[in-house]
Amino acid sequence: MRKIVLASSSIHRKKLMNQLKISFSCISPDIDESRRKNEPVTSFVKRLSIEKAKKVALSNQQAIVIGSDEVAVVKNQILGKPLTKKNAKKQLQLISGNEVNFKTGLCVIDTMEKKKFSCVVNYKVILRKLSDSDIDSYIHKEDILNCAGSIKLEGLAISLVLKTQGNDPTSIIGLPLIKLTSYLRKLKVQIP
């Protein structure tokens, strides 16, 4: 069986991959994640997922390589990982009471068969109106500094949500498993 490589250092993506009960390894792709001038958000997130997969595929022949990237969009503003509590607070104040569109790019490359599949999966989250104390409590209790838009829906952020809408709830965690498993099946990877 060919090896499967997740082009990521994200513990959240690794946890999602573990749900599939298949053997895989992780390699950090280490690419420039800057957005190009006037690049549409969907194109941006798709390009990053493809670049991550391609970078890792270069050194992993005869493998299936999976790349993914995610951004949150609110009022035409892209929110990435906050990295600091101060930025997290700003992001949460912006998205309070608003609709957040999560765009998750996915790319699967089979280096042996020379096949590539890629897409962007969308998922909407509408947050309730948050008070400063709601925000401070959430930031204090949840590790969100590496989560797009400061939203960790698989954790405490679920308490901030009014409604979600989309086909694949795993996409908001950073790896759309429904689409991924459909691509892996096309590549003859046995998934129960």
PyMOL commands that place a pseudoatom at each C-alpha (Angstrom):
pseudoatom trace, name=CA, resn=MET, resi=1, chain=A, elem=C, hetatm=0, pos=[0.000, 0.000, 0.000]
pseudoatom trace, name=CA, resn=ARG, resi=2, chain=A, elem=C, hetatm=0, pos=[1.222, 3.460, -0.863]
pseudoatom trace, name=CA, resn=LYS, resi=3, chain=A, elem=C, hetatm=0, pos=[2.035, 5.748, 1.988]
pseudoatom trace, name=CA, resn=ILE, resi=4, chain=A, elem=C, hetatm=0, pos=[-0.276, 8.628, 2.788]
pseudoatom trace, name=CA, resn=VAL, resi=5, chain=A, elem=C, hetatm=0, pos=[1.225, 11.946, 3.866]
pseudoatom trace, name=CA, resn=LEU, resi=6, chain=A, elem=C, hetatm=0, pos=[-0.628, 14.842, 5.427]
pseudoatom trace, name=CA, resn=ALA, resi=7, chain=A, elem=C, hetatm=0, pos=[1.128, 18.072, 4.393]
pseudoatom trace, name=CA, resn=SER, resi=8, chain=A, elem=C, hetatm=0, pos=[0.499, 19.780, 7.704]
pseudoatom trace, name=CA, resn=SER, resi=9, chain=A, elem=C, hetatm=0, pos=[1.800, 20.309, 11.216]
pseudoatom trace, name=CA, resn=SER, resi=10, chain=A, elem=C, hetatm=0, pos=[-1.713, 21.017, 12.544]
pseudoatom trace, name=CA, resn=ILE, resi=11, chain=A, elem=C, hetatm=0, pos=[-2.743, 18.855, 15.495]
pseudoatom trace, name=CA, resn=HIS, resi=12, chain=A, elem=C, hetatm=0, pos=[-6.384, 19.458, 14.520]
pseudoatom trace, name=CA, resn=ARG, resi=13, chain=A, elem=C, hetatm=0, pos=[-5.892, 18.059, 11.008]
pseudoatom trace, name=CA, resn=LYS, resi=14, chain=A, elem=C, hetatm=0, pos=[-3.958, 15.131, 12.449]
pseudoatom trace, name=CA, resn=LYS, resi=15, chain=A, elem=C, hetatm=0, pos=[-6.861, 14.341, 14.816]
pseudoatom trace, name=CA, resn=LEU, resi=16, chain=A, elem=C, hetatm=0, pos=[-9.276, 14.426, 11.891]
pseudoatom trace, name=CA, resn=MET, resi=17, chain=A, elem=C, hetatm=0, pos=[-7.053, 12.090, 9.835]
pseudoatom trace, name=CA, resn=ASN, resi=18, chain=A, elem=C, hetatm=0, pos=[-6.949, 9.687, 12.794]
pseudoatom trace, name=CA, resn=GLN, resi=19, chain=A, elem=C, hetatm=0, pos=[-10.741, 9.392, 12.546]
pseudoatom trace, name=CA, resn=LEU, resi=20, chain=A, elem=C, hetatm=0, pos=[-10.291, 7.622, 9.204]
pseudoatom trace, name=CA, resn=LYS, resi=21, chain=A, elem=C, hetatm=0, pos=[-8.332, 4.746, 10.821]
pseudoatom trace, name=CA, resn=ILE, resi=22, chain=A, elem=C, hetatm=0, pos=[-5.708, 4.723, 8.077]
pseudoatom trace, name=CA, resn=SER, resi=23, chain=A, elem=C, hetatm=0, pos=[-1.938, 4.877, 8.424]
pseudoatom trace, name=CA, resn=PHE, resi=24, chain=A, elem=C, hetatm=0, pos=[-0.376, 8.241, 7.551]
pseudoatom trace, name=CA, resn=SER, resi=25, chain=A, elem=C, hetatm=0, pos=[2.531, 10.506, 8.390]
pseudoatom trace, name=CA, resn=CYS, resi=26, chain=A, elem=C, hetatm=0, pos=[2.730, 14.299, 8.735]
pseudoatom trace, name=CA, resn=ILE, resi=27, chain=A, elem=C, hetatm=0, pos=[5.231, 16.638, 7.123]
pseudoatom trace, name=CA, resn=SER, resi=28, chain=A, elem=C, hetatm=0, pos=[5.092, 20.415, 7.513]
pseudoatom trace, name=CA, resn=PRO, resi=29, chain=A, elem=C, hetatm=0, pos=[5.037, 21.971, 4.011]
pseudoatom trace, name=CA, resn=ASP, resi=30, chain=A, elem=C, hetatm=0, pos=[6.732, 25.258, 5.002]
pseudoatom trace, name=CA, resn=ILE, resi=31, chain=A, elem=C, hetatm=0, pos=[5.422, 27.489, 2.193]
pseudoatom trace, name=CA, resn=ASP, resi=32, chain=A, elem=C, hetatm=0, pos=[4.831, 31.229, 1.861]
pseudoatom trace, name=CA, resn=GLU, resi=33, chain=A, elem=C, hetatm=0, pos=[1.187, 31.685, 2.870]
pseudoatom trace, name=CA, resn=SER, resi=34, chain=A, elem=C, hetatm=0, pos=[0.888, 35.303, 1.729]
pseudoatom trace, name=CA, resn=ARG, resi=35, chain=A, elem=C, hetatm=0, pos=[-2.116, 36.342, -0.300]
pseudoatom trace, name=CA, resn=ARG, resi=36, chain=A, elem=C, hetatm=0, pos=[-1.392, 37.747, -3.749]
pseudoatom trace, name=CA, resn=LYS, resi=37, chain=A, elem=C, hetatm=0, pos=[-2.605, 41.222, -4.670]
pseudoatom trace, name=CA, resn=ASN, resi=38, chain=A, elem=C, hetatm=0, pos=[-6.317, 41.154, -5.646]
pseudoatom trace, name=CA, resn=GLU, resi=39, chain=A, elem=C, hetatm=0, pos=[-6.415, 37.357, -5.291]
pseudoatom trace, name=CA, resn=PRO, resi=40, chain=A, elem=C, hetatm=0, pos=[-10.003, 36.192, -4.657]
pseudoatom trace, name=CA, resn=VAL, resi=41, chain=A, elem=C, hetatm=0, pos=[-10.404, 34.416, -1.310]
pseudoatom trace, name=CA, resn=THR, resi=42, chain=A, elem=C, hetatm=0, pos=[-11.534, 31.118, -2.838]
pseudoatom trace, name=CA, resn=SER, resi=43, chain=A, elem=C, hetatm=0, pos=[-8.573, 31.107, -5.256]
pseudoatom trace, name=CA, resn=PHE, resi=44, chain=A, elem=C, hetatm=0, pos=[-6.218, 31.997, -2.395]
pseudoatom trace, name=CA, resn=VAL, resi=45, chain=A, elem=C, hetatm=0, pos=[-7.238, 29.134, -0.100]
pseudoatom trace, name=CA, resn=LYS, resi=46, chain=A, elem=C, hetatm=0, pos=[-7.319, 26.633, -2.990]
pseudoatom trace, name=CA, resn=ARG, resi=47, chain=A, elem=C, hetatm=0, pos=[-3.857, 27.718, -4.166]
pseudoatom trace, name=CA, resn=LEU, resi=48, chain=A, elem=C, hetatm=0, pos=[-2.382, 27.308, -0.669]
pseudoatom trace, name=CA, resn=SER, resi=49, chain=A, elem=C, hetatm=0, pos=[-3.785, 23.790, -0.298]
pseudoatom trace, name=CA, resn=ILE, resi=50, chain=A, elem=C, hetatm=0, pos=[-2.334, 22.846, -3.697]
pseudoatom trace, name=CA, resn=GLU, resi=51, chain=A, elem=C, hetatm=0, pos=[1.062, 24.435, -2.927]
pseudoatom trace, name=CA, resn=LYS, resi=52, chain=A, elem=C, hetatm=0, pos=[1.263, 22.596, 0.408]
pseudoatom trace, name=CA, resn=ALA, resi=53, chain=A, elem=C, hetatm=0, pos=[0.519, 19.249, -1.244]
pseudoatom trace, name=CA, resn=LYS, resi=54, chain=A, elem=C, hetatm=0, pos=[2.923, 19.886, -4.136]
pseudoatom trace, name=CA, resn=LYS, resi=55, chain=A, elem=C, hetatm=0, pos=[5.768, 20.929, -1.815]
pseudoatom trace, name=CA, resn=VAL, resi=56, chain=A, elem=C, hetatm=0, pos=[5.520, 17.721, 0.236]
pseudoatom trace, name=CA, resn=ALA, resi=57, chain=A, elem=C, hetatm=0, pos=[4.926, 15.590, -2.882]
pseudoatom trace, name=CA, resn=LEU, resi=58, chain=A, elem=C, hetatm=0, pos=[8.328, 16.629, -4.261]
pseudoatom trace, name=CA, resn=SER, resi=59, chain=A, elem=C, hetatm=0, pos=[10.108, 14.620, -1.580]
pseudoatom trace, name=CA, resn=ASN, resi=60, chain=A, elem=C, hetatm=0, pos=[7.524, 11.836, -1.279]
pseudoatom trace, name=CA, resn=GLN, resi=61, chain=A, elem=C, hetatm=0, pos=[7.325, 9.860, -4.479]
pseudoatom trace, name=CA, resn=GLN, resi=62, chain=A, elem=C, hetatm=0, pos=[4.876, 6.930, -4.633]
pseudoatom trace, name=CA, resn=ALA, resi=63, chain=A, elem=C, hetatm=0, pos=[2.685, 8.574, -2.017]
pseudoatom trace, name=CA, resn=ILE, resi=64, chain=A, elem=C, hetatm=0, pos=[-0.708, 10.168, -1.702]
pseudoatom trace, name=CA, resn=VAL, resi=65, chain=A, elem=C, hetatm=0, pos=[-0.213, 13.672, -0.330]
pseudoatom trace, name=CA, resn=ILE, resi=66, chain=A, elem=C, hetatm=0, pos=[-2.989, 15.713, 1.280]
pseudoatom trace, name=CA, resn=GLY, resi=67, chain=A, elem=C, hetatm=0, pos=[-2.818, 19.499, 1.570]
pseudoatom trace, name=CA, resn=SER, resi=68, chain=A, elem=C, hetatm=0, pos=[-5.383, 21.764, 3.207]
pseudoatom trace, name=CA, resn=ASP, resi=69, chain=A, elem=C, hetatm=0, pos=[-5.756, 25.396, 4.201]
pseudoatom trace, name=CA, resn=GLU, resi=70, chain=A, elem=C, hetatm=0, pos=[-8.532, 27.414, 5.777]
pseudoatom trace, name=CA, resn=VAL, resi=71, chain=A, elem=C, hetatm=0, pos=[-9.595, 31.022, 6.213]
pseudoatom trace, name=CA, resn=ALA, resi=72, chain=A, elem=C, hetatm=0, pos=[-12.574, 32.688, 7.833]
pseudoatom trace, name=CA, resn=VAL, resi=73, chain=A, elem=C, hetatm=0, pos=[-14.288, 35.555, 6.024]
pseudoatom trace, name=CA, resn=VAL, resi=74, chain=A, elem=C, hetatm=0, pos=[-16.422, 38.180, 7.763]
pseudoatom trace, name=CA, resn=LYS, resi=75, chain=A, elem=C, hetatm=0, pos=[-17.745, 41.317, 6.048]
pseudoatom trace, name=CA, resn=ASN, resi=76, chain=A, elem=C, hetatm=0, pos=[-15.291, 40.767, 3.163]
pseudoatom trace, name=CA, resn=GLN, resi=77, chain=A, elem=C, hetatm=0, pos=[-12.380, 40.595, 5.623]
pseudoatom trace, name=CA, resn=ILE, resi=78, chain=A, elem=C, hetatm=0, pos=[-10.147, 37.523, 5.783]
pseudoatom trace, name=CA, resn=LEU, resi=79, chain=A, elem=C, hetatm=0, pos=[-9.418, 36.295, 9.281]
pseudoatom trace, name=CA, resn=GLY, resi=80, chain=A, elem=C, hetatm=0, pos=[-6.576, 33.845, 9.646]
pseudoatom trace, name=CA, resn=LYS, resi=81, chain=A, elem=C, hetatm=0, pos=[-5.032, 32.508, 12.833]
pseudoatom trace, name=CA, resn=PRO, resi=82, chain=A, elem=C, hetatm=0, pos=[-4.986, 35.246, 15.493]
pseudoatom trace, name=CA, resn=LEU, resi=83, chain=A, elem=C, hetatm=0, pos=[-1.629, 34.128, 17.018]
pseudoatom trace, name=CA, resn=THR, resi=84, chain=A, elem=C, hetatm=0, pos=[-2.113, 36.503, 19.993]
pseudoatom trace, name=CA, resn=LYS, resi=85, chain=A, elem=C, hetatm=0, pos=[-4.917, 36.957, 22.537]
pseudoatom trace, name=CA, resn=LYS, resi=86, chain=A, elem=C, hetatm=0, pos=[-5.173, 40.625, 21.558]
pseudoatom trace, name=CA, resn=ASN, resi=87, chain=A, elem=C, hetatm=0, pos=[-5.815, 39.686, 17.910]
pseudoatom trace, name=CA, resn=ALA, resi=88, chain=A, elem=C, hetatm=0, pos=[-8.241, 36.958, 18.997]
pseudoatom trace, name=CA, resn=LYS, resi=89, chain=A, elem=C, hetatm=0, pos=[-10.275, 39.528, 20.935]
pseudoatom trace, name=CA, resn=LYS, resi=90, chain=A, elem=C, hetatm=0, pos=[-10.386, 41.847, 17.892]
pseudoatom trace, name=CA, resn=GLN, resi=91, chain=A, elem=C, hetatm=0, pos=[-11.503, 38.971, 15.651]
pseudoatom trace, name=CA, resn=LEU, resi=92, chain=A, elem=C, hetatm=0, pos=[-14.229, 37.876, 18.060]
pseudoatom trace, name=CA, resn=GLN, resi=93, chain=A, elem=C, hetatm=0, pos=[-15.504, 41.453, 18.451]
pseudoatom trace, name=CA, resn=LEU, resi=94, chain=A, elem=C, hetatm=0, pos=[-15.726, 41.699, 14.648]
pseudoatom trace, name=CA, resn=ILE, resi=95, chain=A, elem=C, hetatm=0, pos=[-17.583, 38.420, 14.191]
pseudoatom trace, name=CA, resn=SER, resi=96, chain=A, elem=C, hetatm=0, pos=[-19.902, 38.872, 17.180]
pseudoatom trace, name=CA, resn=GLY, resi=97, chain=A, elem=C, hetatm=0, pos=[-23.485, 38.634, 15.897]
pseudoatom trace, name=CA, resn=ASN, resi=98, chain=A, elem=C, hetatm=0, pos=[-22.300, 38.109, 12.325]
pseudoatom trace, name=CA, resn=GLU, resi=99, chain=A, elem=C, hetatm=0, pos=[-22.061, 35.371, 9.729]
pseudoatom trace, name=CA, resn=VAL, resi=100, chain=A, elem=C, hetatm=0, pos=[-18.617, 33.820, 9.294]
pseudoatom trace, name=CA, resn=ASN, resi=101, chain=A, elem=C, hetatm=0, pos=[-17.844, 31.992, 6.064]
pseudoatom trace, name=CA, resn=PHE, resi=102, chain=A, elem=C, hetatm=0, pos=[-15.139, 29.373, 6.467]
pseudoatom trace, name=CA, resn=LYS, resi=103, chain=A, elem=C, hetatm=0, pos=[-13.403, 28.402, 3.236]
pseudoatom trace, name=CA, resn=THR, resi=104, chain=A, elem=C, hetatm=0, pos=[-11.305, 25.248, 3.381]
pseudoatom trace, name=CA, resn=GLY, resi=105, chain=A, elem=C, hetatm=0, pos=[-9.088, 24.332, 0.459]
pseudoatom trace, name=CA, resn=LEU, resi=106, chain=A, elem=C, hetatm=0, pos=[-8.280, 20.663, -0.084]
pseudoatom trace, name=CA, resn=CYS, resi=107, chain=A, elem=C, hetatm=0, pos=[-5.804, 19.054, -2.480]
pseudoatom trace, name=CA, resn=VAL, resi=108, chain=A, elem=C, hetatm=0, pos=[-4.969, 15.370, -2.847]
pseudoatom trace, name=CA, resn=ILE, resi=109, chain=A, elem=C, hetatm=0, pos=[-2.056, 14.375, -5.083]
pseudoatom trace, name=CA, resn=ASP, resi=110, chain=A, elem=C, hetatm=0, pos=[-1.230, 10.802, -6.044]
pseudoatom trace, name=CA, resn=THR, resi=111, chain=A, elem=C, hetatm=0, pos=[2.436, 11.048, -7.060]
pseudoatom trace, name=CA, resn=MET, resi=112, chain=A, elem=C, hetatm=0, pos=[2.509, 7.517, -8.487]
pseudoatom trace, name=CA, resn=GLU, resi=113, chain=A, elem=C, hetatm=0, pos=[-0.610, 7.766, -10.664]
pseudoatom trace, name=CA, resn=LYS, resi=114, chain=A, elem=C, hetatm=0, pos=[-0.001, 11.471, -11.418]
pseudoatom trace, name=CA, resn=LYS, resi=115, chain=A, elem=C, hetatm=0, pos=[-3.526, 12.402, -10.334]
pseudoatom trace, name=CA, resn=LYS, resi=116, chain=A, elem=C, hetatm=0, pos=[-4.637, 15.533, -8.506]
pseudoatom trace, name=CA, resn=PHE, resi=117, chain=A, elem=C, hetatm=0, pos=[-7.974, 16.474, -6.980]
pseudoatom trace, name=CA, resn=SER, resi=118, chain=A, elem=C, hetatm=0, pos=[-8.711, 19.844, -5.407]
pseudoatom trace, name=CA, resn=CYS, resi=119, chain=A, elem=C, hetatm=0, pos=[-11.663, 21.884, -4.212]
pseudoatom trace, name=CA, resn=VAL, resi=120, chain=A, elem=C, hetatm=0, pos=[-12.836, 24.480, -1.709]
pseudoatom trace, name=CA, resn=VAL, resi=121, chain=A, elem=C, hetatm=0, pos=[-15.473, 23.521, 0.858]
pseudoatom trace, name=CA, resn=ASN, resi=122, chain=A, elem=C, hetatm=0, pos=[-17.623, 26.288, 2.350]
pseudoatom trace, name=CA, resn=TYR, resi=123, chain=A, elem=C, hetatm=0, pos=[-19.222, 26.286, 5.781]
pseudoatom trace, name=CA, resn=LYS, resi=124, chain=A, elem=C, hetatm=0, pos=[-21.168, 29.108, 7.445]
pseudoatom trace, name=CA, resn=VAL, resi=125, chain=A, elem=C, hetatm=0, pos=[-21.339, 29.875, 11.143]
pseudoatom trace, name=CA, resn=ILE, resi=126, chain=A, elem=C, hetatm=0, pos=[-23.554, 32.552, 12.644]
pseudoatom trace, name=CA, resn=LEU, resi=127, chain=A, elem=C, hetatm=0, pos=[-22.437, 33.704, 16.069]
pseudoatom trace, name=CA, resn=ARG, resi=128, chain=A, elem=C, hetatm=0, pos=[-24.643, 35.162, 18.733]
pseudoatom trace, name=CA, resn=LYS, resi=129, chain=A, elem=C, hetatm=0, pos=[-23.946, 38.686, 19.949]
pseudoatom trace, name=CA, resn=LEU, resi=130, chain=A, elem=C, hetatm=0, pos=[-20.980, 38.399, 22.326]
pseudoatom trace, name=CA, resn=SER, resi=131, chain=A, elem=C, hetatm=0, pos=[-20.276, 40.613, 25.330]
pseudoatom trace, name=CA, resn=ASP, resi=132, chain=A, elem=C, hetatm=0, pos=[-16.693, 41.495, 26.248]
pseudoatom trace, name=CA, resn=SER, resi=133, chain=A, elem=C, hetatm=0, pos=[-16.969, 39.123, 29.201]
pseudoatom trace, name=CA, resn=ASP, resi=134, chain=A, elem=C, hetatm=0, pos=[-18.123, 36.300, 26.850]
pseudoatom trace, name=CA, resn=ILE, resi=135, chain=A, elem=C, hetatm=0, pos=[-15.087, 36.956, 24.669]
pseudoatom trace, name=CA, resn=ASP, resi=136, chain=A, elem=C, hetatm=0, pos=[-12.628, 37.217, 27.575]
pseudoatom trace, name=CA, resn=SER, resi=137, chain=A, elem=C, hetatm=0, pos=[-13.957, 34.014, 29.139]
pseudoatom trace, name=CA, resn=TYR, resi=138, chain=A, elem=C, hetatm=0, pos=[-13.738, 32.121, 25.844]
pseudoatom trace, name=CA, resn=ILE, resi=139, chain=A, elem=C, hetatm=0, pos=[-10.177, 33.332, 25.139]
pseudoatom trace, name=CA, resn=HIS, resi=140, chain=A, elem=C, hetatm=0, pos=[-9.126, 32.407, 28.681]
pseudoatom trace, name=CA, resn=LYS, resi=141, chain=A, elem=C, hetatm=0, pos=[-10.641, 28.896, 28.542]
pseudoatom trace, name=CA, resn=GLU, resi=142, chain=A, elem=C, hetatm=0, pos=[-9.900, 27.797, 24.957]
pseudoatom trace, name=CA, resn=ASP, resi=143, chain=A, elem=C, hetatm=0, pos=[-6.653, 27.404, 22.989]
pseudoatom trace, name=CA, resn=ILE, resi=144, chain=A, elem=C, hetatm=0, pos=[-7.605, 29.328, 19.839]
pseudoatom trace, name=CA, resn=LEU, resi=145, chain=A, elem=C, hetatm=0, pos=[-4.459, 31.123, 18.755]
pseudoatom trace, name=CA, resn=ASN, resi=146, chain=A, elem=C, hetatm=0, pos=[-3.960, 28.746, 15.803]
pseudoatom trace, name=CA, resn=CYS, resi=147, chain=A, elem=C, hetatm=0, pos=[-7.629, 28.608, 14.739]
pseudoatom trace, name=CA, resn=ALA, resi=148, chain=A, elem=C, hetatm=0, pos=[-8.887, 30.648, 11.772]
pseudoatom trace, name=CA, resn=GLY, resi=149, chain=A, elem=C, hetatm=0, pos=[-11.107, 33.440, 13.021]
pseudoatom trace, name=CA, resn=SER, resi=150, chain=A, elem=C, hetatm=0, pos=[-10.447, 32.389, 16.645]
pseudoatom trace, name=CA, resn=ILE, resi=151, chain=A, elem=C, hetatm=0, pos=[-13.257, 29.851, 16.285]
pseudoatom trace, name=CA, resn=LYS, resi=152, chain=A, elem=C, hetatm=0, pos=[-12.679, 26.322, 17.570]
pseudoatom trace, name=CA, resn=LEU, resi=153, chain=A, elem=C, hetatm=0, pos=[-16.070, 24.809, 16.823]
pseudoatom trace, name=CA, resn=GLU, resi=154, chain=A, elem=C, hetatm=0, pos=[-15.011, 21.362, 18.014]
pseudoatom trace, name=CA, resn=GLY, resi=155, chain=A, elem=C, hetatm=0, pos=[-14.430, 22.967, 21.406]
pseudoatom trace, name=CA, resn=LEU, resi=156, chain=A, elem=C, hetatm=0, pos=[-15.967, 25.760, 23.441]
pseudoatom trace, name=CA, resn=ALA, resi=157, chain=A, elem=C, hetatm=0, pos=[-16.870, 27.921, 20.406]
pseudoatom trace, name=CA, resn=ILE, resi=158, chain=A, elem=C, hetatm=0, pos=[-19.982, 25.774, 19.989]
pseudoatom trace, name=CA, resn=SER, resi=159, chain=A, elem=C, hetatm=0, pos=[-21.416, 27.798, 22.906]
pseudoatom trace, name=CA, resn=LEU, resi=160, chain=A, elem=C, hetatm=0, pos=[-21.001, 31.012, 20.877]
pseudoatom trace, name=CA, resn=VAL, resi=161, chain=A, elem=C, hetatm=0, pos=[-22.948, 29.760, 17.870]
pseudoatom trace, name=CA, resn=LEU, resi=162, chain=A, elem=C, hetatm=0, pos=[-26.546, 30.443, 16.873]
pseudoatom trace, name=CA, resn=LYS, resi=163, chain=A, elem=C, hetatm=0, pos=[-26.534, 28.397, 13.678]
pseudoatom trace, name=CA, resn=THR, resi=164, chain=A, elem=C, hetatm=0, pos=[-24.267, 26.500, 11.279]
pseudoatom trace, name=CA, resn=GLN, resi=165, chain=A, elem=C, hetatm=0, pos=[-24.824, 25.696, 7.637]
pseudoatom trace, name=CA, resn=GLY, resi=166, chain=A, elem=C, hetatm=0, pos=[-22.829, 23.454, 5.308]
pseudoatom trace, name=CA, resn=ASN, resi=167, chain=A, elem=C, hetatm=0, pos=[-22.321, 19.954, 4.003]
pseudoatom trace, name=CA, resn=ASP, resi=168, chain=A, elem=C, hetatm=0, pos=[-19.223, 18.993, 5.984]
pseudoatom trace, name=CA, resn=PRO, resi=169, chain=A, elem=C, hetatm=0, pos=[-18.780, 20.090, 9.607]
pseudoatom trace, name=CA, resn=THR, resi=170, chain=A, elem=C, hetatm=0, pos=[-15.200, 18.755, 9.647]
pseudoatom trace, name=CA, resn=SER, resi=171, chain=A, elem=C, hetatm=0, pos=[-14.224, 21.428, 7.116]
pseudoatom trace, name=CA, resn=ILE, resi=172, chain=A, elem=C, hetatm=0, pos=[-14.449, 24.089, 9.825]
pseudoatom trace, name=CA, resn=ILE, resi=173, chain=A, elem=C, hetatm=0, pos=[-11.793, 22.198, 11.808]
pseudoatom trace, name=CA, resn=GLY, resi=174, chain=A, elem=C, hetatm=0, pos=[-9.499, 22.442, 8.788]
pseudoatom trace, name=CA, resn=LEU, resi=175, chain=A, elem=C, hetatm=0, pos=[-9.859, 19.207, 6.817]
pseudoatom trace, name=CA, resn=PRO, resi=176, chain=A, elem=C, hetatm=0, pos=[-13.113, 18.339, 5.005]
pseudoatom trace, name=CA, resn=LEU, resi=177, chain=A, elem=C, hetatm=0, pos=[-13.289, 14.589, 5.605]
pseudoatom trace, name=CA, resn=ILE, resi=178, chain=A, elem=C, hetatm=0, pos=[-16.356, 13.929, 3.443]
pseudoatom trace, name=CA, resn=LYS, resi=179, chain=A, elem=C, hetatm=0, pos=[-14.638, 15.303, 0.334]
pseudoatom trace, name=CA, resn=LEU, resi=180, chain=A, elem=C, hetatm=0, pos=[-11.278, 13.824, 1.350]
pseudoatom trace, name=CA, resn=THR, resi=181, chain=A, elem=C, hetatm=0, pos=[-12.682, 10.299, 1.682]
pseudoatom trace, name=CA, resn=SER, resi=182, chain=A, elem=C, hetatm=0, pos=[-14.364, 10.606, -1.718]
pseudoatom trace, name=CA, resn=TYR, resi=183, chain=A, elem=C, hetatm=0, pos=[-10.988, 11.530, -3.272]
pseudoatom trace, name=CA, resn=LEU, resi=184, chain=A, elem=C, hetatm=0, pos=[-9.177, 8.724, -1.430]
pseudoatom trace, name=CA, resn=ARG, resi=185, chain=A, elem=C, hetatm=0, pos=[-11.741, 6.172, -2.642]
pseudoatom trace, name=CA, resn=LYS, resi=186, chain=A, elem=C, hetatm=0, pos=[-11.120, 7.368, -6.228]
pseudoatom trace, name=CA, resn=LEU, resi=187, chain=A, elem=C, hetatm=0, pos=[-7.455, 6.536, -5.576]
pseudoatom trace, name=CA, resn=LYS, resi=188, chain=A, elem=C, hetatm=0, pos=[-8.412, 3.038, -4.350]
pseudoatom trace, name=CA, resn=VAL, resi=189, chain=A, elem=C, hetatm=0, pos=[-7.627, 3.728, -0.687]
pseudoatom trace, name=CA, resn=GLN, resi=190, chain=A, elem=C, hetatm=0, pos=[-9.721, 1.388, 1.449]
pseudoatom trace, name=CA, resn=ILE, resi=191, chain=A, elem=C, hetatm=0, pos=[-11.769, 3.359, 3.960]
pseudoatom trace, name=CA, resn=PRO, resi=192, chain=A, elem=C, hetatm=0, pos=[-14.522, 1.495, 5.835]
for i in range(1, 192): cmd.bond("trace and resi %d" % i, "trace and resi %d" % (i + 1))
show_as sticks, trace
zoom trace
